[in-house]
């Protein structure tokens, strides 16, 4: 079973683009993968997916 998460970029400066990239990379460490990136009302958002862990 898969689980999904939506994350968004905060701010609009170039610095925030690097922070968004760093955020995506931090999720990659937790095995999240980006499946889509889109712009919604001026905010860049990314849809992430990973296999759900059995608990």
PDB file of N, CA, C and O in Angstrom:
ATOM      1  N   UNK A   1       0.840  -1.172   0.000  1.00  0.00           N
ATOM      2  CA  UNK A   1       0.000   0.000   0.000  1.00  0.00           C
ATOM      3  C   UNK A   1       0.889   1.241   0.000  1.00  0.00           C
ATOM      4  O   UNK A   1       1.934   1.272   0.651  1.00  0.00           O
ATOM      5  N   UNK A   2       0.460   2.259  -0.738  1.00  0.00           N
ATOM      6  CA  UNK A   2       1.231   3.492  -0.821  1.00  0.00           C
ATOM      7  C   UNK A   2       0.585   4.584   0.033  1.00  0.00           C
ATOM      8  O   UNK A   2      -0.618   4.564   0.291  1.00  0.00           O
ATOM      9  N   UNK A   3       1.405   5.523   0.459  1.00  0.00           N
ATOM     10  CA  UNK A   3       0.887   6.707   1.136  1.00  0.00           C
ATOM     11  C   UNK A   3       1.422   7.931   0.411  1.00  0.00           C
ATOM     12  O   UNK A   3       2.511   7.904  -0.162  1.00  0.00           O
ATOM     13  N   UNK A   4       0.641   9.003   0.446  1.00  0.00           N
ATOM     14  CA  UNK A   4       0.953  10.214  -0.291  1.00  0.00           C
ATOM     15  C   UNK A   4       1.031  11.409   0.648  1.00  0.00           C
ATOM     16  O   UNK A   4       0.413  11.428   1.713  1.00  0.00           O
ATOM     17  N   UNK A   5       1.811  12.413   0.225  1.00  0.00           N
ATOM     18  CA  UNK A   5       1.974  13.640   1.006  1.00  0.00           C
ATOM     19  C   UNK A   5       2.122  14.792   0.016  1.00  0.00           C
ATOM     20  O   UNK A   5       2.748  14.640  -1.032  1.00  0.00           O
ATOM     21  N   UNK A   6       1.547  15.935   0.349  1.00  0.00           N
ATOM     22  CA  UNK A   6       1.725  17.145  -0.460  1.00  0.00           C
ATOM     23  C   UNK A   6       2.504  18.153   0.375  1.00  0.00           C
ATOM     24  O   UNK A   6       2.133  18.462   1.508  1.00  0.00           O
ATOM     25  N   UNK A   7       3.587  18.660  -0.203  1.00  0.00           N
ATOM     26  CA  UNK A   7       4.377  19.687   0.475  1.00  0.00           C
ATOM     27  C   UNK A   7       4.356  20.934  -0.395  1.00  0.00           C
ATOM     28  O   UNK A   7       4.118  20.851  -1.600  1.00  0.00           O
ATOM     29  N   UNK A   8       4.607  22.097   0.217  1.00  0.00           N
ATOM     30  CA  UNK A   8       4.598  23.348  -0.547  1.00  0.00           C
ATOM     31  C   UNK A   8       5.828  24.175  -0.242  1.00  0.00           C
ATOM     32  O   UNK A   8       6.422  24.089   0.832  1.00  0.00           O
ATOM     33  N   UNK A   9       6.188  24.981  -1.232  1.00  0.00           N
ATOM     34  CA  UNK A   9       7.293  25.921  -1.080  1.00  0.00           C
ATOM     35  C   UNK A   9       6.783  27.124  -0.312  1.00  0.00           C
ATOM     36  O   UNK A   9       5.679  27.606  -0.569  1.00  0.00           O
ATOM     37  N   UNK A  10       7.570  27.608   0.622  1.00  0.00           N
ATOM     38  CA  UNK A  10       7.191  28.812   1.351  1.00  0.00           C
ATOM     39  C   UNK A  10       8.019  29.977   0.834  1.00  0.00           C
ATOM     40  O   UNK A  10       9.197  29.814   0.517  1.00  0.00           O
ATOM     41  N   UNK A  11       7.415  31.140   0.749  1.00  0.00           N
ATOM     42  CA  UNK A  11       8.123  32.320   0.274  1.00  0.00           C
ATOM     43  C   UNK A  11       8.226  32.335  -1.239  1.00  0.00           C
ATOM     44  O   UNK A  11       7.756  31.416  -1.910  1.00  0.00           O
ATOM     45  N   UNK A  12       8.846  33.387  -1.779  1.00  0.00           N
ATOM     46  CA  UNK A  12       8.945  33.527  -3.224  1.00  0.00           C
ATOM     47  C   UNK A  12      10.359  33.857  -3.696  1.00  0.00           C
ATOM     48  O   UNK A  12      10.598  33.934  -4.901  1.00  0.00           O
ATOM     49  N   UNK A  13      11.279  34.049  -2.793  1.00  0.00           N
ATOM     50  CA  UNK A  13      12.641  34.420  -3.176  1.00  0.00           C
ATOM     51  C   UNK A  13      13.416  33.203  -3.671  1.00  0.00           C
ATOM     52  O   UNK A  13      13.028  32.061  -3.424  1.00  0.00           O
ATOM     53  N   UNK A  14      14.520  33.466  -4.375  1.00  0.00           N
ATOM     54  CA  UNK A  14      15.381  32.382  -4.854  1.00  0.00           C
ATOM     55  C   UNK A  14      15.863  31.548  -3.673  1.00  0.00           C
ATOM     56  O   UNK A  14      15.998  30.330  -3.790  1.00  0.00           O
ATOM     57  N   UNK A  15      16.121  32.187  -2.548  1.00  0.00           N
ATOM     58  CA  UNK A  15      16.553  31.448  -1.360  1.00  0.00           C
ATOM     59  C   UNK A  15      15.523  30.393  -1.000  1.00  0.00           C
ATOM     60  O   UNK A  15      15.890  29.283  -0.612  1.00  0.00           O
ATOM     61  N   UNK A  16      14.255  30.712  -1.119  1.00  0.00           N
ATOM     62  CA  UNK A  16      13.229  29.739  -0.757  1.00  0.00           C
ATOM     63  C   UNK A  16      13.212  28.569  -1.736  1.00  0.00           C
ATOM     64  O   UNK A  16      12.794  27.470  -1.372  1.00  0.00           O
ATOM     65  N   UNK A  17      13.668  28.792  -2.990  1.00  0.00           N
ATOM     66  CA  UNK A  17      13.777  27.677  -3.929  1.00  0.00           C
ATOM     67  C   UNK A  17      14.794  26.665  -3.427  1.00  0.00           C
ATOM     68  O   UNK A  17      14.564  25.458  -3.511  1.00  0.00           O
ATOM     69  N   UNK A  18      15.918  27.147  -2.904  1.00  0.00           N
ATOM     70  CA  UNK A  18      16.925  26.244  -2.339  1.00  0.00           C
ATOM     71  C   UNK A  18      16.371  25.537  -1.108  1.00  0.00           C
ATOM     72  O   UNK A  18      16.626  24.350  -0.905  1.00  0.00           O
ATOM     73  N   UNK A  19      15.616  26.261  -0.287  1.00  0.00           N
ATOM     74  CA  UNK A  19      15.011  25.656   0.893  1.00  0.00           C
ATOM     75  C   UNK A  19      14.009  24.572   0.499  1.00  0.00           C
ATOM     76  O   UNK A  19      13.914  23.542   1.166  1.00  0.00           O
ATOM     77  N   UNK A  20      13.252  24.804  -0.598  1.00  0.00           N
ATOM     78  CA  UNK A  20      12.301  23.808  -1.085  1.00  0.00           C
ATOM     79  C   UNK A  20      13.037  22.569  -1.579  1.00  0.00           C
ATOM     80  O   UNK A  20      12.616  21.443  -1.313  1.00  0.00           O
ATOM     81  N   UNK A  21      14.132  22.778  -2.295  1.00  0.00           N
ATOM     82  CA  UNK A  21      14.957  21.653  -2.749  1.00  0.00           C
ATOM     83  C   UNK A  21      15.498  20.885  -1.544  1.00  0.00           C
ATOM     84  O   UNK A  21      15.476  19.654  -1.536  1.00  0.00           O
ATOM     85  N   UNK A  22      15.978  21.593  -0.535  1.00  0.00           N
ATOM     86  CA  UNK A  22      16.475  20.945   0.680  1.00  0.00           C
ATOM     87  C   UNK A  22      15.360  20.152   1.364  1.00  0.00           C
ATOM     88  O   UNK A  22      15.599  19.058   1.877  1.00  0.00           O
ATOM     89  N   UNK A  23      14.129  20.710   1.372  1.00  0.00           N
ATOM     90  CA  UNK A  23      12.992  20.022   1.964  1.00  0.00           C
ATOM     91  C   UNK A  23      12.710  18.720   1.218  1.00  0.00           C
ATOM     92  O   UNK A  23      12.505  17.677   1.841  1.00  0.00           O
ATOM     93  N   UNK A  24      12.699  18.779  -0.125  1.00  0.00           N
ATOM     94  CA  UNK A  24      12.477  17.569  -0.918  1.00  0.00           C
ATOM     95  C   UNK A  24      13.565  16.541  -0.635  1.00  0.00           C
ATOM     96  O   UNK A  24      13.273  15.352  -0.501  1.00  0.00           O
ATOM     97  N   UNK A  25      14.809  16.981  -0.544  1.00  0.00           N
ATOM     98  CA  UNK A  25      15.907  16.059  -0.253  1.00  0.00           C
ATOM     99  C   UNK A  25      15.778  15.436   1.132  1.00  0.00           C
ATOM    100  O   UNK A  25      16.145  14.277   1.326  1.00  0.00           O
ATOM    101  N   UNK A  26      15.260  16.195   2.097  1.00  0.00           N
ATOM    102  CA  UNK A  26      15.074  15.628   3.442  1.00  0.00           C
ATOM    103  C   UNK A  26      13.999  14.538   3.420  1.00  0.00           C
ATOM    104  O   UNK A  26      14.101  13.548   4.145  1.00  0.00           O
ATOM    105  N   UNK A  27      12.970  14.721   2.588  1.00  0.00           N
ATOM    106  CA  UNK A  27      11.950  13.673   2.449  1.00  0.00           C
ATOM    107  C   UNK A  27      12.510  12.466   1.705  1.00  0.00           C
ATOM    108  O   UNK A  27      12.122  11.334   1.991  1.00  0.00           O
ATOM    109  N   UNK A  28      13.410  12.690   0.762  1.00  0.00           N
ATOM    110  CA  UNK A  28      14.026  11.579   0.032  1.00  0.00           C
ATOM    111  C   UNK A  28      14.781  10.651   0.980  1.00  0.00           C
ATOM    112  O   UNK A  28      14.799   9.436   0.781  1.00  0.00           O
ATOM    113  N   UNK A  29      15.395  11.217   1.997  1.00  0.00           N
ATOM    114  CA  UNK A  29      16.094  10.409   2.997  1.00  0.00           C
ATOM    115  C   UNK A  29      15.114   9.473   3.706  1.00  0.00           C
ATOM    116  O   UNK A  29      15.481   8.376   4.126  1.00  0.00           O
ATOM    117  N   UNK A  30      13.854   9.926   3.834  1.00  0.00           N
ATOM    118  CA  UNK A  30      12.813   9.111   4.487  1.00  0.00           C
ATOM    119  C   UNK A  30      12.051   8.257   3.466  1.00  0.00           C
ATOM    120  O   UNK A  30      10.952   7.777   3.743  1.00  0.00           O
ATOM    121  N   UNK A  31      12.665   8.069   2.254  1.00  0.00           N
ATOM    122  CA  UNK A  31      12.142   7.217   1.182  1.00  0.00           C
ATOM    123  C   UNK A  31      10.935   7.777   0.442  1.00  0.00           C
ATOM    124  O   UNK A  31      10.249   7.026  -0.251  1.00  0.00           O
ATOM    125  N   UNK A  32      10.655   9.068   0.565  1.00  0.00           N
ATOM    126  CA  UNK A  32       9.592   9.694  -0.214  1.00  0.00           C
ATOM    127  C   UNK A  32      10.135  10.005  -1.601  1.00  0.00           C
ATOM    128  O   UNK A  32      11.295  10.390  -1.742  1.00  0.00           O
ATOM    129  N   UNK A  33       9.298   9.839  -2.631  1.00  0.00           N
ATOM    130  CA  UNK A  33       9.666  10.162  -4.002  1.00  0.00           C
ATOM    131  C   UNK A  33       8.689  11.194  -4.558  1.00  0.00           C
ATOM    132  O   UNK A  33       7.485  11.103  -4.319  1.00  0.00           O
ATOM    133  N   UNK A  34       9.199  12.165  -5.292  1.00  0.00           N
ATOM    134  CA  UNK A  34       8.347  13.168  -5.939  1.00  0.00           C
ATOM    135  C   UNK A  34       7.702  12.530  -7.170  1.00  0.00           C
ATOM    136  O   UNK A  34       8.392  11.966  -8.019  1.00  0.00           O
ATOM    137  N   UNK A  35       6.368  12.625  -7.259  1.00  0.00           N
ATOM    138  CA  UNK A  35       5.667  12.097  -8.426  1.00  0.00           C
ATOM    139  C   UNK A  35       5.052  13.204  -9.279  1.00  0.00           C
ATOM    140  O   UNK A  35       4.698  12.973 -10.435  1.00  0.00           O
ATOM    141  N   UNK A  36       4.923  14.407  -8.712  1.00  0.00           N
ATOM    142  CA  UNK A  36       4.356  15.519  -9.464  1.00  0.00           C
ATOM    143  C   UNK A  36       4.720  16.828  -8.765  1.00  0.00           C
ATOM    144  O   UNK A  36       4.798  16.891  -7.538  1.00  0.00           O
ATOM    145  N   UNK A  37       4.940  17.858  -9.558  1.00  0.00           N
ATOM    146  CA  UNK A  37       5.165  19.212  -9.044  1.00  0.00           C
ATOM    147  C   UNK A  37       4.237  20.131  -9.827  1.00  0.00           C
ATOM    148  O   UNK A  37       4.136  20.027 -11.050  1.00  0.00           O
ATOM    149  N   UNK A  38       3.558  21.035  -9.116  1.00  0.00           N
ATOM    150  CA  UNK A  38       2.628  21.923  -9.796  1.00  0.00           C
ATOM    151  C   UNK A  38       2.563  23.271  -9.087  1.00  0.00           C
ATOM    152  O   UNK A  38       2.974  23.412  -7.936  1.00  0.00           O
ATOM    153  N   UNK A  39       2.037  24.253  -9.806  1.00  0.00           N
ATOM    154  CA  UNK A  39       1.883  25.593  -9.275  1.00  0.00           C
ATOM    155  C   UNK A  39       0.398  25.811  -9.006  1.00  0.00           C
ATOM    156  O   UNK A  39      -0.425  25.701  -9.914  1.00  0.00           O
ATOM    157  N   UNK A  40       0.060  26.118  -7.763  1.00  0.00           N
ATOM    158  CA  UNK A  40      -1.330  26.348  -7.380  1.00  0.00           C
ATOM    159  C   UNK A  40      -1.426  27.697  -6.684  1.00  0.00           C
ATOM    160  O   UNK A  40      -0.919  27.868  -5.575  1.00  0.00           O
ATOM    161  N   UNK A  41      -2.073  28.648  -7.333  1.00  0.00           N
ATOM    162  CA  UNK A  41      -2.256  29.998  -6.789  1.00  0.00           C
ATOM    163  C   UNK A  41      -0.931  30.647  -6.395  1.00  0.00           C
ATOM    164  O   UNK A  41      -0.840  31.319  -5.367  1.00  0.00           O
ATOM    165  N   UNK A  42       0.088  30.441  -7.219  1.00  0.00           N
ATOM    166  CA  UNK A  42       1.379  31.064  -6.993  1.00  0.00           C
ATOM    167  C   UNK A  42       2.311  30.296  -6.076  1.00  0.00           C
ATOM    168  O   UNK A  42       3.451  30.716  -5.877  1.00  0.00           O
ATOM    169  N   UNK A  43       1.864  29.184  -5.514  1.00  0.00           N
ATOM    170  CA  UNK A  43       2.717  28.352  -4.658  1.00  0.00           C
ATOM    171  C   UNK A  43       3.107  27.085  -5.396  1.00  0.00           C
ATOM    172  O   UNK A  43       2.264  26.437  -6.017  1.00  0.00           O
ATOM    173  N   UNK A  44       4.372  26.735  -5.331  1.00  0.00           N
ATOM    174  CA  UNK A  44       4.823  25.479  -5.913  1.00  0.00           C
ATOM    175  C   UNK A  44       4.570  24.380  -4.893  1.00  0.00           C
ATOM    176  O   UNK A  44       4.956  24.490  -3.729  1.00  0.00           O
ATOM    177  N   UNK A  45       3.915  23.319  -5.349  1.00  0.00           N
ATOM    178  CA  UNK A  45       3.618  22.180  -4.484  1.00  0.00           C
ATOM    179  C   UNK A  45       4.157  20.916  -5.126  1.00  0.00           C
ATOM    180  O   UNK A  45       4.291  20.839  -6.347  1.00  0.00           O
ATOM    181  N   UNK A  46       4.462  19.933  -4.308  1.00  0.00           N
ATOM    182  CA  UNK A  46       4.957  18.646  -4.798  1.00  0.00           C
ATOM    183  C   UNK A  46       4.162  17.527  -4.138  1.00  0.00           C
ATOM    184  O   UNK A  46       3.856  17.572  -2.946  1.00  0.00           O
ATOM    185  N   UNK A  47       3.839  16.529  -4.943  1.00  0.00           N
ATOM    186  CA  UNK A  47       3.171  15.329  -4.434  1.00  0.00           C
ATOM    187  C   UNK A  47       4.242  14.269  -4.260  1.00  0.00           C
ATOM    188  O   UNK A  47       5.000  13.980  -5.186  1.00  0.00           O
ATOM    189  N   UNK A  48       4.301  13.690  -3.068  1.00  0.00           N
ATOM    190  CA  UNK A  48       5.274  12.663  -2.735  1.00  0.00           C
ATOM    191  C   UNK A  48       4.562  11.339  -2.473  1.00  0.00           C
ATOM    192  O   UNK A  48       3.400  11.318  -2.066  1.00  0.00           O
ATOM    193  N   UNK A  49       5.268  10.239  -2.710  1.00  0.00           N
ATOM    194  CA  UNK A  49       4.708   8.911  -2.463  1.00  0.00           C
ATOM    195  C   UNK A  49       5.801   8.010  -1.888  1.00  0.00           C
ATOM    196  O   UNK A  49       6.987   8.194  -2.160  1.00  0.00           O
ATOM    197  N   UNK A  50       5.379   7.050  -1.100  1.00  0.00           N
ATOM    198  CA  UNK A  50       6.278   5.994  -0.616  1.00  0.00           C
ATOM    199  C   UNK A  50       5.430   4.803  -0.207  1.00  0.00           C
ATOM    200  O   UNK A  50       4.219   4.910  -0.015  1.00  0.00           O
ATOM    201  N   UNK A  51       6.091   3.681  -0.083  1.00  0.00           N
ATOM    202  CA  UNK A  51       5.414   2.477   0.394  1.00  0.00           C
ATOM    203  C   UNK A  51       5.128   2.661   1.884  1.00  0.00           C
ATOM    204  O   UNK A  51       6.007   3.049   2.653  1.00  0.00           O
ATOM    205  N   UNK A  52       3.888   2.378   2.279  1.00  0.00           N
ATOM    206  CA  UNK A  52       3.501   2.514   3.674  1.00  0.00           C
ATOM    207  C   UNK A  52       4.131   1.394   4.482  1.00  0.00           C
ATOM    208  O   UNK A  52       4.119   0.234   4.070  1.00  0.00           O
ATOM    209  N   UNK A  53       4.675   1.745   5.622  1.00  0.00           N
ATOM    210  CA  UNK A  53       5.309   0.760   6.501  1.00  0.00           C
ATOM    211  C   UNK A  53       4.255  -0.020   7.257  1.00  0.00           C
ATOM    212  O   UNK A  53       3.252   0.536   7.704  1.00  0.00           O
ATOM    213  N   UNK A  54       4.494  -1.324   7.395  1.00  0.00           N
ATOM    214  CA  UNK A  54       3.625  -2.151   8.224  1.00  0.00           C
ATOM    215  C   UNK A  54       3.962  -1.888   9.673  1.00  0.00           C
ATOM    216  O   UNK A  54       5.130  -1.854  10.059  1.00  0.00           O
ATOM    217  N   UNK A  55       2.905  -1.699  10.487  1.00  0.00           N
ATOM    218  CA  UNK A  55       3.140  -1.411  11.907  1.00  0.00           C
ATOM    219  C   UNK A  55       2.604  -2.505  12.759  1.00  0.00           C
ATOM    220  O   UNK A  55       2.708  -2.440  13.984  1.00  0.00           O
TER     221      UNK A  55
END
